[in-house]
Amino acid sequence: MLLVFMFNRKKSSEAKGSWWSGAILFMYAVTFSFAYISLDAGTGALILFAAVQITMITYALLSGKKMSTLEWMGVLLAFMGFVYLVLPGVTAPSLSGFLLMTLSGVGWGSYTIRGKGSVNPLKATAYNFMRTLPMVAILMLFSLKNIQASHEGIGLAILSGAITSGIGYTIWYLALRGLNAIQASVVQLLVPVIAALGGVIFLAEMIHLRLVISALLILGGIGLVILVKKR
């Protein structure tokens, strides 16, 4: 809300999000968090992004969007690059972890689809986050005996959730204005590549051939999908 007051002082009844969007955002975050209790990082990422892809492509097809050969090739190429990147960390998932992460992917795909119609991404994101608070409170009531909090943990949670996630979701909503559902689903496959590059830049991790090859595959796939729109 602080960002809304700083950068969006015009009063408007529009773009205040919705309870439905807030519920989807809550479902995505909660199932994501609980799924990773029983999943490895690579396995969880693979399930999540596969579910996102399937959700958004299914929506596009049901909405009457016909995918060209180039688009199918781009989607396949980008997803192959993503699989190649996370493959070393992939293990057989637990059933509960698989189902929870699949729900999380469906939730994020659905939230992204709803974001395409956002008039004011910053305000919509802020109000959607606010609508998750009652849901979080109810969840906490059922989890009180398992809560373990520290000053560092609370600080990191605020930094990750309220600041970086809020800003990231807002930027994503802004980007959606120039993307259709297929393009948006494929572009999101850049996330693990960006995360890996962040490790190289900020954590002094080595650049491996696997990262280079997967990045080229993902960028090539995205390029094919974007090319269709320009044609």
Phi, psi and omega per residue, in radians:
M1 nan -0.524 3.110
L2 -1.031 -0.716 3.115
L3 -1.123 -0.619 3.121
V4 -1.112 -0.803 -3.130
F5 -1.161 -0.558 -3.097
M6 -1.337 -0.734 -2.982
F7 -1.994 -0.075 -3.054
N8 -2.495 1.307 -3.042
R9 -1.561 -0.089 3.124
K10 -1.269 2.188 3.135
K11 -1.382 2.301 -3.124
S12 -2.684 2.529 3.113
S13 -1.472 -0.100 -3.111
E14 -1.569 2.893 2.985
A15 1.033 0.667 3.094
K16 -1.732 0.369 3.123
G17 1.200 -2.788 3.132
S18 -2.785 2.797 3.088
W19 -1.133 -0.576 3.133
W20 -1.147 -0.777 3.104
S21 -1.137 -0.687 3.094
G22 -1.085 -0.706 3.130
A23 -1.154 -0.689 3.112
I24 -1.139 -0.736 3.116
L25 -1.083 -0.734 3.106
F26 -1.102 -0.786 3.137
M27 -1.057 -0.762 3.129
Y28 -1.034 -0.861 -3.053
A29 -1.198 -0.744 -3.084
V30 -1.210 -0.828 -3.133
T31 -1.150 -0.605 3.076
F32 -1.062 -0.812 -3.083
S33 -1.146 -0.807 -3.112
F34 -1.267 -0.542 -3.139
A35 -1.102 -0.679 -3.076
Y36 -1.284 -0.068 3.019
I37 -1.173 -0.563 -3.068
S38 -2.071 0.170 -3.124
L39 -2.128 2.572 2.970
D40 -1.320 2.824 -3.077
A41 -1.043 -0.835 -3.107
G42 -1.138 -0.729 3.129
T43 -1.111 -0.795 3.139
G44 -1.094 -0.737 3.131
A45 -1.105 -0.704 -3.134
L46 -1.117 -0.801 3.133
I47 -1.123 -0.778 -3.099
L48 -1.047 -0.933 -3.056
F49 -1.256 -0.497 3.042
A50 -1.138 -0.753 3.135
A51 -1.140 -0.694 3.100
V52 -1.082 -0.829 3.138
Q53 -1.018 -0.876 -3.097
I54 -1.081 -0.739 -3.127
T55 -1.070 -0.842 -3.050
M56 -1.314 -0.622 3.093
I57 -1.207 -0.692 3.088
T58 -1.072 -0.747 3.105
Y59 -1.063 -0.772 -3.123
A60 -1.091 -0.752 -3.131
L61 -1.169 -0.715 3.127
L62 -1.195 -0.418 3.129
S63 -1.468 0.034 3.098
G64 1.704 0.045 3.127
K65 -1.307 2.217 3.101
K66 -1.803 2.154 -3.112
M67 -1.510 2.290 3.114
S68 -1.391 2.990 3.114
T69 -1.054 -0.705 3.122
L70 -1.092 -0.684 3.138
E71 -1.160 -0.777 3.098
W72 -1.067 -0.734 3.126
M73 -1.118 -0.713 3.130
G74 -1.120 -0.786 3.110
V75 -1.051 -0.827 -3.119
L76 -1.103 -0.772 -3.112
L77 -1.116 -0.787 -3.139
A78 -1.130 -0.710 -3.128
F79 -1.219 -0.608 3.063
M80 -1.084 -0.705 3.100
G81 -1.121 -0.695 3.109
F82 -1.133 -0.800 3.121
V83 -1.061 -0.740 3.139
Y84 -1.083 -0.616 -3.133
L85 -1.208 -0.759 -3.044
V86 -1.607 -0.126 -3.026
L87 -0.932 -0.696 -3.114
P88 -1.049 -0.462 -3.107
G89 -1.734 0.123 -3.063
V90 -1.468 2.231 3.039
T91 -2.278 2.944 3.128
A92 -1.127 2.132 -3.054
P93 -1.399 2.703 2.979
S94 -1.272 2.694 -3.106
L95 -1.100 -0.771 -3.118
S96 -1.131 -0.738 3.123
G97 -1.123 -0.712 3.130
F98 -1.089 -0.816 -3.107
L99 -1.156 -0.723 -3.139
L100 -1.145 -0.755 -3.123
M101 -1.228 -0.566 3.063
T102 -1.110 -0.773 3.076
L103 -1.061 -0.672 3.113
S104 -1.101 -0.759 3.107
G105 -1.113 -0.718 3.088
V106 -1.109 -0.684 3.125
G107 -1.115 -0.800 -3.130
W108 -1.198 -0.677 3.084
G109 -1.072 -0.737 3.138
S110 -1.179 -0.702 3.124
Y111 -1.131 -0.663 3.100
T112 -1.129 -0.755 3.134
I113 -1.064 -0.762 3.125
R114 -1.161 -0.496 -3.124
G115 -1.201 -0.358 -3.129
K116 -1.106 -0.446 -3.119
G117 -1.672 0.177 -3.084
S118 -1.275 2.239 3.115
V119 -1.388 -0.688 -3.116
N120 -2.321 1.623 -3.045
P121 -0.994 -0.701 -3.110
L122 -1.109 -0.861 -3.126
K123 -1.181 -0.727 3.140
A124 -1.067 -0.755 3.137
T125 -1.108 -0.777 -3.132
A126 -1.063 -0.805 -3.125
Y127 -1.228 -0.564 3.077
N128 -1.154 -0.694 3.071
F129 -1.100 -0.734 -3.135
M130 -1.095 -0.628 -3.128
R131 -1.228 -0.294 3.098
T132 -1.392 -0.270 -3.043
L133 -1.044 -0.806 3.095
P134 -1.066 -0.629 3.131
M135 -1.178 -0.701 3.091
V136 -1.120 -0.712 -3.140
A137 -1.081 -0.752 3.120
I138 -1.110 -0.746 3.116
L139 -1.083 -0.679 -3.140
M140 -1.129 -0.586 3.121
L141 -1.071 -0.596 3.138
F142 -1.514 -0.057 -3.062
S143 -2.144 0.190 -3.041
L144 -1.006 -0.707 -3.073
K145 -1.224 -0.292 -3.117
N146 -1.835 0.013 -3.087
I147 -1.294 2.257 3.033
Q148 -2.268 1.914 -3.033
A149 -2.053 2.559 3.040
S150 -2.420 2.823 3.139
H151 -1.065 -0.707 3.130
E152 -1.143 -0.759 3.140
G153 -1.108 -0.738 3.125
I154 -1.129 -0.739 3.131
G155 -1.099 -0.762 3.126
L156 -1.166 -0.624 3.125
A157 -1.136 -0.733 3.115
I158 -1.139 -0.769 3.141
L159 -1.087 -0.774 -3.094
S160 -1.269 -0.775 -3.049
G161 -1.479 -0.976 -3.014
A162 -1.335 -0.525 -3.042
I163 -1.790 -1.203 -3.045
T164 -1.148 -0.739 3.141
S165 -1.187 -0.753 3.137
G166 -1.050 -0.808 3.115
I167 -1.147 -0.729 -3.136
G168 -1.092 -0.767 3.128
Y169 -1.114 -0.668 3.128
T170 -1.119 -0.803 3.105
I171 -1.073 -0.688 3.138
W172 -1.123 -0.728 3.099
Y173 -1.083 -0.678 3.093
L174 -1.118 -0.731 -3.124
A175 -1.152 -0.529 -3.083
L176 -1.107 -0.365 -3.116
R177 -1.084 -0.480 -3.110
G178 -1.837 0.217 -3.097
L179 -2.225 2.511 2.969
N180 -1.554 3.103 -3.035
A181 -1.065 -0.693 -3.127
I182 -1.148 -0.824 -3.136
Q183 -1.086 -0.737 -3.139
A184 -1.102 -0.704 -3.127
S185 -1.131 -0.675 -3.113
V186 -1.314 -0.711 -3.114
V187 -1.043 -0.556 -3.123
Q188 -1.134 -0.305 3.107
L189 -1.223 -0.157 3.047
L190 -1.253 -0.324 -3.043
V191 -0.977 -0.910 3.141
P192 -1.117 -0.540 3.102
V193 -1.170 -0.776 3.109
I194 -1.087 -0.704 3.118
A195 -1.088 -0.734 3.130
A196 -1.142 -0.716 3.099
L197 -1.149 -0.589 3.066
G198 -1.089 -0.663 3.080
G199 -1.106 -0.637 3.122
V200 -1.194 -0.747 -3.054
I201 -1.327 -0.799 -2.997
F202 -1.742 -0.375 -3.093
L203 -2.000 0.150 3.091
A204 1.028 0.544 3.078
E205 -1.343 2.723 -3.084
M206 -1.405 2.576 3.030
I207 -1.473 2.010 -3.109
H208 -1.744 2.730 3.115
L209 -1.021 -0.613 3.122
R210 -1.035 -0.732 3.132
L211 -1.141 -0.741 -3.131
V212 -1.107 -0.828 -3.115
I213 -1.113 -0.807 -3.116
S214 -1.126 -0.666 3.118
A215 -1.121 -0.717 3.121
L216 -1.130 -0.718 3.130
L217 -1.127 -0.798 -3.111
I218 -1.156 -0.788 3.122
L219 -1.132 -0.653 3.095
G220 -1.127 -0.739 3.107
G221 -1.116 -0.761 3.101
I222 -1.088 -0.706 3.129
G223 -1.050 -0.714 3.121
L224 -1.120 -0.753 -3.115
V225 -1.154 -0.747 3.124
I226 -1.164 -0.602 -3.120
L227 -1.052 -0.593 -3.129
V228 -1.065 -0.729 -3.133
K229 -1.120 -0.734 -3.127
K230 -1.178 -0.542 3.110
R231 -1.275 nan nan
